[in-house]
Amino acid sequence: MTTIYDIAEKTGFSITTVSKVLNNYTDVSEKTKKKVLAAVEEMGYFPNSHARTLTTKKSWTLGVVFMESLGGGMKHPFFNAVIESFKQRAELSGYDMLFVSRNIQNEKKSYLDHFQYRGVDGVVIVCSVVDDPEVKKLMESNLPTVVIDMHSTKSSVVYSDNSHGSVLAFDYLYALGHRKIAHIYGHQETFAGTERLKGFLKAAEKQKLDIPKSYIVSGEYFSIEGGEKAMHTLLSLENPPTAVYAAGDNMALGAMKAIRAKGLKVPEDISVVGFDDIEIAKHLNPALTTIRQNMDLIGSQAADVLISQINEKRKTSVAITIPVELLERDSCMPIKG
């Protein structure tokens, strides 16, 4: 069986350096990391978990709290992609994931109690719900934590630049000549929903464009059904919009469905912009113009931040904002006339 000594001999690095790479310490160069990890993969190195736990005083397990109010659970493309990216990055450093129930031996326990009971080294919180007391208790504990898709000063956080994404979407439609621009917003109990609405209003104010209140409609919990319902409301107006920015691709899909049901076309009659860049967006007809979230980077950065806290034995409250970009496809066109 391959040992850490074999890895050291093959790469020419010391046992200490190899150990640091395997435990994701920050004082090792990227070049060294790549060489060691390549040897690990090539030689099929797999450390003995019991021995590693005794040596490092770690459980090599990361707890996962997944709480969302959208109804789709981990089937939702955003959460699925982010958690997968986090998992892949953490596994490179030797960590396993532990998804928990709050029941321990048929007794209801808090997430914090459960993670302390299981002895995890740290916790990633994927949460769309603002101010959940269980999550708040976990973030305020001494356990290393990182939160994805929500802001907090009590924990390290990683999220997309939601507000700026809305500005990009609005400015793009404005540059195409649209002045009747509507917004289908996500639920205001979510961090993403509130930030994207703020960005839309900020962009409209910057362009000195007065947006009627009737043009700002709830798409509920970022669902296709919510987007479809909101679009039907917009289409029933006496003076309907020529362009719609939906704060999530699923809502944009629903909006496009409602537009077609009305006998109208995208983008000839109404331009549509989404947010997320889920996998299906580029395969739609027309392909959806959207704001791309870098889901892979969100997940990997969250893993790095959490593992860094564990290695340094120090809880931190850093905030990492991941840039977004506009992907121009076929669902928008300049305003006629």
N, C-alpha and C positions, 0 to 999 in steps of 0.2 A: 504494500500500500504506500502511495506517495505521501511523504511527510514534508513539513515546512523546511527541513534541512535539505531535501531534494530540490525544492524550489530555489532556495538560497544558492545551492551549488550550480544549478542550471543558469541562473540569471547573473551570478557573480556578486550579488548583494549580500549584506550581512543578514543574520537571522533577525536582528532588531528591525532592519529596514523592511524586510518581507512582512514581519508581524505588523508593522505600522500600516503598510499598504492594506493588508487583510482586515485591519481594524479601522480603516478609513481615517487615519490621522491626517491632519492638514499640513504638517511640516515635511511632506514628501512631494517631489516634483511630479508633474503630470507624465513626463517621459518615463520616470521610474515606475509609476503606477501602471502605465500601459504595458511595460515590459514584464512586470511581475504578474499582472492579471492574465496576460497572454500565456505565460508559463503555467499558471494555475489551470487555465482551461485546457491547454495542450496535454498536461500531465494528469488531468483528472483529480486534482487535489481536493480532498474532502475532509475537513478537520473533525476530529472526534468531539461531539457536542458536550459530553459530560466533562471530558478533560479540559475543554476550552472554557466551560463555565467555572470550573474550579480555579483555573489559572487567571482568568480575567475578572472574576467576580461579577459577571454579567449573565443574564438569562438568554441573551441573543434572540429575544422576542420583542416585537413591537406591537403594541395594542392598536386596534383600529376602531374608531367610533364613526359610524356612518349614520348621519341623521339628515333627512331631507323631507321637504313637505310637498314635493312635486308629484308624488304618487307613483313614479316609475322606478324608484329604488335604483339599484346599481345598473339597471337596464338603460338608464338615461345615458346617452353617448358621452356627455361631458364627464360625469362622475366615473363612468366605466374606464375612460381613457386615462384620467388623472390617477386613479387608484392603481391601474395596471403599470403606469410609468413609475409611480412611487415604489411599488412592489419590486419591479425589475432593478431599480437602483439600490434598494435596501438589500436585496438578495446578493448583489455583487459584494456587499460588505459582510455577508454571512448571516443576515437576519431573517427570521421567519415572521409571518404575520399572524396575529390572533384577533379574530373578529369575536366580539363578546355578546352574550345575552346578560341582562342584569339579574338573572336568577342564579343564585349559588346555593346548591343543595336545597332547592325549593323555597329559598328565602329571597325576597326582593332586596337587592343591594344597589348602591349607586355605582356608576361607572368607575369612580375613583376607588371605591372599596373592592370592586372586582379586579381591577388592574393591580392593586396592591396585593390582593390575595394570590394572583397569578404571577406576581413578581416581574412584570414586564420592565424593560429598560426605558421605554418612552412610549408616547402615544401620538398618533396622527388623528386629527379630528377633521372629518370631511362633513361640513355642516352648512346648510342653507338657511337654517333657522336662527334668527337673531334673538339673543337674550334667553336661551334655554337654560334653566337653573342647573340642570345636571352637567351640561357642558361648561357652564361658568365655574362650577365647583372644581371641575377637572383642570381647567385652565389656570385657576388661582392656586392650585396645589404646587408642591415642590417637584412633582414628577415632570421630566422634560416633555414638552408638548409642542406641536406645530399644528396650526389650523389652516385649512385650505378653503378658500372662497368666503372668508369672513374676516372682518377687522377686529382686532382686540389689542389692548395695551398690556394685557396680562399674560400673553403668550406670543411666541413667534408665529408669524402669519405669512402666507403666500397667496396672492390673488392677482387676477388680471387687472389691467388699467381700464376698468369698466366705464368710467366717466369719459375718458378720452376716446374710447371706442365709439361712444354715442356721438361725440363731436365729429369724428371722422365720417360716420354714416350721414349725419345731417349735412355737413359741409359738402359731401359728395353729391347728394341730391340737390342741394342749393346750386352747386356749380353746373348742374345739368339744366338749370332754369326753373326747377320746381319751387313754388312758393306755397302751395297747398300741401304741406307735409304733415302727415299724422304719425302718431307714435302708439304702438301697442306695447304697453309696459308689463313687466313681470311683477309678481306679488310684492307688495311693499314690506312684508315681513322678512324678505330676503335682502341680504347685502347687495347682491348683484342687481336686483330689481330697483332698489333705491338709487344706487350709484348711476345706473344707466338712464334712469329718468332725469336725474340731476344733470347729467351730461347733455341730454337732449334739450332741456330748458336753457342750459348755459349757452349752447350753440345757437339756439333761436334768438336769445338776447344779444349775443355777439353780432348776429346778422341783422339785428333790429327788425325781426320778423314777428309779427303778432300771431301767435298760434291760438285758435279758438279752443275753449275748454272741451268742446265736443270732439276735437281731433285727438284727444289724449284718452285712450280707452284701455281698460284692464284686460290683459290676456290671461289673468288668473295665475295658476302655477306653471307658467312656461310650457303649456301643453298645446298640442295640435288643435284640440277641441277649443281651448281658450282663445287661440289665435283666430280660428274660424268664426267663433261667436263675435269676437271684437270686430272683425272685418265686416261681418254682416251689419253690425251697428253703424260702422263708418259709411258703408254703401247706402244705407237708408237715409243718410243726411240729404238735405235739400241741395247742399253744395259740397259733394264728397271730395276727398283729397285726390291729387294726381300721383302722390307718392306716399308710401308707408314704410316706416322703419320699425321693425319688430325686435324686441330686446332678447330674442332667442330664435334659433333656426326652426325649432318645432312650431313656434307661434307663426313664423313666416310661412311655413308649409301650410298651416291652417288658413292663413290669410289668402294664399294663392288658390287654395281649394275653394274658398268663398267667392273669390273674384271670378273663377271659371264658372261656378254655379250660377252667377249672375249674367252669364253670357259675355263677359268681358275678358280681355287678354292681358297677360303680363309679358313684356312691359309696355305694349302698345297703348293700353288704356291706363294702367296703373303700374308704376315702378315699385319694386319691393326690395328692401335690404334686411338681412337677418343679423344674428350675432351668435357666434360659436365656431362655425365651420365644422359642423358634424359631417361624418363621412358621406352621407347621402346627398349633401348640399350640391356637390359638383355633378351629381348624376341626375338631377332633376331636369325637367324640360319646361321652361328654360332653367339653365344652371343658376343657382342662387348667388347673387352678390351678397357678401357677408363680411362681418368683422371676425377675423380669425383669432381665437385664443390658442396660445401655444401650450396645449394640454400636456405634452411630453415634458416640457420645461417646468411647468407648474409642479408636476409630480416629482421629478428628479430633484428640483431645488428644495422641495419640502423634505425629501429624504435626507439630503445633505445637511440641512439646517438642524434636523432632529438628531442625526447621528453625531454631528459636531457637539451638540449639547451633552450627549451621553459621554463622548470621549473626554470632553473637558470638565465633566462633572459639575456643570454650571448651567442653570436654567437661564435662557435669554428671552428677550421680547423684541426681536428684530422683525421688521416688516419688509417683505420683498414684493415689489410690484412688477409683474411680468408684462412687457410691452405687447400691444395688439396691433394688427394691421388690417387694412381694407383689402379684400380680395374682389377685384372687379370681374364679374362674369356676365351673364346675359339677361338678368332680371330687371335691369334699369335701362332707360334711354332718355335722351333730352326731351324736354317738354315740347309738345307740338305748338307751332305758331309762336 
